Amino acid sequence: MRILIVDDEEVALNSIKRLIKWRGIRNVDTCNNGRDAIAKIKETDFDIVLLDLLMPEIDGLQVLESTKPYRPHTEFIILTAIDDIPTTVKAIRLGAYDYLVKPVDNDLLFLAVKRAYEHRGLLIGLSVTAGHDQSKIPSAFSEIITRDPRMCTLLTYAQVMATSGNPIMITGESGTGKELVARGIHKAGPMPQGPFIAVNVSAIPASMFESQFFGHTKGAFTGAEIQHRGYFEQADGGTLFLDEIGELPVGLQTKLLRVLEEKSFYPLGAAKPVWVDVRIISASNSDIEKSCQEGSFRLDLLYRLKSIHIHLPPLQERTSDIPLLASHFLRKACDIYKKNIIGFSPEAIDLLNGRNYPGNVRELAQIVENAVLLTDSNMILPSHLGMVSTKQSSISRQLCTLKENDEAHLIYVLTNVSGDRGKAAQILGITVRQLQRKIAVMRKNPQWEAVLRDI
């Protein structure tokens, strides 16, 4: 058993550490602040984290919320001197296994640790089974193509959490498969036979929000010639998936929060409320916590939507899935365009494996589909992928100035991210504006002008 103790009070920290070691657990690490705790938990797969709630700067709830999505099988036990029910509920919703009030009885603490470790073992056992074979992924998530251990673990966790019926928030970059996971959660949830209504929140004009979500009666406003059932009523007895929830205007967030709390609403023009039983799954590729700090997203709405949090990794963190996904998209495209292509050449697979995918799985699917359209042979070759080989694009090593070396490296990075300025700036450790200034200067050099024009 590997345990991390997090507490800003040195006396409490050492006391708990001695107790744990006295009980025979030798692998114990400590940390006295939230910032270092987040870094340690993300770097190390601890079995149990004993987490103090009240700490300066970053408190225990913030540590829990920041790390639980990355370590779904690590069990967190909250320790606090304050017996506060709303805080307890919030901690459990964020994924804490238990919540103990200081001063904690020694036997009670060790019993909580033991039970948390047993619970972790149960989940690990499920995820290991899922990780061995694609067919062992929970059946509700069968549309998701993966053999990546981390993804299998996340899907097993999603399967377990889906049964609760509580709101779930899915975060991750664009193209990582958030809607597919949402559909799997719906299938694994308590109302799988009910409707699944997917709504892109950012695509709905503010003036149409109430009518689209809550519906309206005939004659409720000019042009309302028939009665309309809104998204909430359409999803009654099932799931409402709110994609890009972070784009919802602040003025409309209050109306959404009220419906989530009361489970009823008035369609426009109606005299009586409509009651619904709807499971809410939301998704975002933006940093909603930052939006809350900036005041553009309500914190109470975030807590309501994020009782369970699932974070999907980008494709570059599950590169072992690239050949598997590419083969799947190849078969799919061949069926659509009636082509007989047996697979990818080794060089083409190398190119796919070495590429960065800002658009993640969606981008890979598009690349493969385009390759199928372009090829007139029974094999996908590098020329069909629209990519430049890393070996071809790399600048040959030669004696040169530091300035020339920096410029060559900038070209190398831009080529490997397919010209994505934001991605390139992040890799180079500079701002996008600094990168653009460098590119502008380099365009004046004939050596680089043609190269930059093609990136």
ChimeraX attribute file (.defattr): number of C-alpha atoms within 10 A of each C-alpha:
attribute: neighborCount
match mode: 1-to-1
recipient: residues
	/A:1	13
	/A:2	16
	/A:3	24
	/A:4	23
	/A:5	23
	/A:6	28
	/A:7	27
	/A:8	19
	/A:9	12
	/A:10	12
	/A:11	10
	/A:12	16
	/A:13	18
	/A:14	14
	/A:15	10
	/A:16	19
	/A:17	19
	/A:18	14
	/A:19	15
	/A:20	20
	/A:21	12
	/A:22	10
	/A:23	9
	/A:24	9
	/A:25	14
	/A:26	14
	/A:27	12
	/A:28	17
	/A:29	14
	/A:30	20
	/A:31	18
	/A:32	16
	/A:33	20
	/A:34	26
	/A:35	15
	/A:36	14
	/A:37	24
	/A:38	20
	/A:39	13
	/A:40	17
	/A:41	20
	/A:42	15
	/A:43	11
	/A:44	11
	/A:45	15
	/A:46	21
	/A:47	19
	/A:48	23
	/A:49	26
	/A:50	24
	/A:51	28
	/A:52	28
	/A:53	26
	/A:54	17
	/A:55	17
	/A:56	11
	/A:57	9
	/A:58	16
	/A:59	18
	/A:60	26
	/A:61	23
	/A:62	16
	/A:63	22
	/A:64	26
	/A:65	19
	/A:66	18
	/A:67	18
	/A:68	23
	/A:69	22
	/A:70	20
	/A:71	20
	/A:72	22
	/A:73	24
	/A:74	28
	/A:75	26
	/A:76	28
	/A:77	26
	/A:78	23
	/A:79	23
	/A:80	20
	/A:81	13
	/A:82	13
	/A:83	13
	/A:84	10
	/A:85	9
	/A:86	8
	/A:87	14
	/A:88	19
	/A:89	13
	/A:90	16
	/A:91	24
	/A:92	18
	/A:93	19
	/A:94	22
	/A:95	23
	/A:96	23
	/A:97	21
	/A:98	19
	/A:99	22
	/A:100	21
	/A:101	14
	/A:102	13
	/A:103	10
	/A:104	14
	/A:105	11
	/A:106	12
	/A:107	10
	/A:108	11
	/A:109	19
	/A:110	15
	/A:111	12
	/A:112	17
	/A:113	24
	/A:114	14
	/A:115	14
	/A:116	22
	/A:117	19
	/A:118	13
	/A:119	16
	/A:120	19
	/A:121	15
	/A:122	12
	/A:123	17
	/A:124	18
	/A:125	12
	/A:126	19
	/A:127	24
	/A:128	15
	/A:129	16
	/A:130	22
	/A:131	21
	/A:132	14
	/A:133	12
	/A:134	16
	/A:135	13
	/A:136	17
	/A:137	26
	/A:138	21
	/A:139	13
	/A:140	19
	/A:141	22
	/A:142	15
	/A:143	12
	/A:144	19
	/A:145	16
	/A:146	21
	/A:147	21
	/A:148	17
	/A:149	16
	/A:150	19
	/A:151	21
	/A:152	27
	/A:153	23
	/A:154	22
	/A:155	24
	/A:156	25
	/A:157	20
	/A:158	25
	/A:159	23
	/A:160	16
	/A:161	19
	/A:162	21
	/A:163	15
	/A:164	14
	/A:165	18
	/A:166	19
	/A:167	22
	/A:168	25
	/A:169	26
	/A:170	23
	/A:171	24
	/A:172	18
	/A:173	18
	/A:174	18
	/A:175	19
	/A:176	21
	/A:177	19
	/A:178	23
	/A:179	18
	/A:180	14
	/A:181	24
	/A:182	28
	/A:183	21
	/A:184	23
	/A:185	25
	/A:186	29
	/A:187	22
	/A:188	22
	/A:189	23
	/A:190	16
	/A:191	18
	/A:192	17
	/A:193	12
	/A:194	16
	/A:195	16
	/A:196	22
	/A:197	16
	/A:198	18
	/A:199	18
	/A:200	15
	/A:201	20
	/A:202	15
	/A:203	11
	/A:204	14
	/A:205	12
	/A:206	15
	/A:207	8
	/A:208	10
	/A:209	17
	/A:210	19
	/A:211	19
	/A:212	19
	/A:213	20
	/A:214	22
	/A:215	24
	/A:216	22
	/A:217	18
	/A:218	15
	/A:219	13
	/A:220	17
	/A:221	11
	/A:222	7
	/A:223	8
	/A:224	13
	/A:225	11
	/A:226	11
	/A:227	15
	/A:228	19
	/A:229	17
	/A:230	18
	/A:231	19
	/A:232	27
	/A:233	22
	/A:234	21
	/A:235	22
	/A:236	18
	/A:237	19
	/A:238	25
	/A:239	30
	/A:240	24
	/A:241	26
	/A:242	22
	/A:243	25
	/A:244	19
	/A:245	24
	/A:246	24
	/A:247	18
	/A:248	22
	/A:249	15
	/A:250	13
	/A:251	12
	/A:252	12
	/A:253	18
	/A:254	14
	/A:255	13
	/A:256	17
	/A:257	17
	/A:258	13
	/A:259	16
	/A:260	20
	/A:261	10
	/A:262	10
	/A:263	15
	/A:264	18
	/A:265	22
	/A:266	16
	/A:267	24
	/A:268	19
	/A:269	14
	/A:270	14
	/A:271	9
	/A:272	10
	/A:273	11
	/A:274	14
	/A:275	15
	/A:276	19
	/A:277	16
	/A:278	24
	/A:279	24
	/A:280	23
	/A:281	27
	/A:282	26
	/A:283	26
	/A:284	20
	/A:285	19
	/A:286	16
	/A:287	11
	/A:288	19
	/A:289	16
	/A:290	11
	/A:291	15
	/A:292	16
	/A:293	11
	/A:294	10
	/A:295	11
	/A:296	18
	/A:297	22
	/A:298	19
	/A:299	15
	/A:300	13
	/A:301	17
	/A:302	18
	/A:303	15
	/A:304	19
	/A:305	22
	/A:306	23
	/A:307	18
	/A:308	24
	/A:309	25
	/A:310	23
	/A:311	20
	/A:312	22
	/A:313	18
	/A:314	19
	/A:315	22
	/A:316	17
	/A:317	11
	/A:318	15
	/A:319	17
	/A:320	15
	/A:321	18
	/A:322	20
	/A:323	15
	/A:324	14
	/A:325	19
	/A:326	22
	/A:327	16
	/A:328	14
	/A:329	20
	/A:330	26
	/A:331	18
	/A:332	15
	/A:333	21
	/A:334	16
	/A:335	11
	/A:336	10
	/A:337	11
	/A:338	10
	/A:339	17
	/A:340	15
	/A:341	17
	/A:342	14
	/A:343	16
	/A:344	20
	/A:345	13
	/A:346	12
	/A:347	14
	/A:348	20
	/A:349	17
	/A:350	15
	/A:351	19
	/A:352	23
	/A:353	17
	/A:354	15
	/A:355	19
	/A:356	20
	/A:357	21
	/A:358	20
	/A:359	16
	/A:360	18
	/A:361	22
	/A:362	15
	/A:363	17
	/A:364	22
	/A:365	21
	/A:366	14
	/A:367	19
	/A:368	26
	/A:369	21
	/A:370	16
	/A:371	21
	/A:372	26
	/A:373	13
	/A:374	14
	/A:375	16
	/A:376	13
	/A:377	12
	/A:378	13
	/A:379	17
	/A:380	24
	/A:381	19
	/A:382	20
	/A:383	14
	/A:384	18
	/A:385	19
	/A:386	13
	/A:387	17
	/A:388	17
	/A:389	19
	/A:390	15
	/A:391	9
	/A:392	8
	/A:393	15
	/A:394	16
	/A:395	13
	/A:396	9
	/A:397	8
	/A:398	7
	/A:399	8
	/A:400	9
	/A:401	9
	/A:402	9
	/A:403	9
	/A:404	11
	/A:405	15
	/A:406	12
	/A:407	15
	/A:408	16
	/A:409	15
	/A:410	18
	/A:411	22
	/A:412	16
	/A:413	20
	/A:414	20
	/A:415	24
	/A:416	22
	/A:417	18
	/A:418	18
	/A:419	15
	/A:420	16
	/A:421	17
	/A:422	16
	/A:423	19
	/A:424	23
	/A:425	19
	/A:426	12
	/A:427	13
	/A:428	14
	/A:429	11
	/A:430	12
	/A:431	14
	/A:432	16
	/A:433	12
	/A:434	12
	/A:435	18
	/A:436	13
	/A:437	11
	/A:438	13
	/A:439	17
	/A:440	13
	/A:441	11
	/A:442	16
	/A:443	15
	/A:444	10
	/A:445	10
	/A:446	9
	/A:447	10
	/A:448	16
	/A:449	15
	/A:450	11
	/A:451	13
	/A:452	16
	/A:453	8
	/A:454	9
	/A:455	14
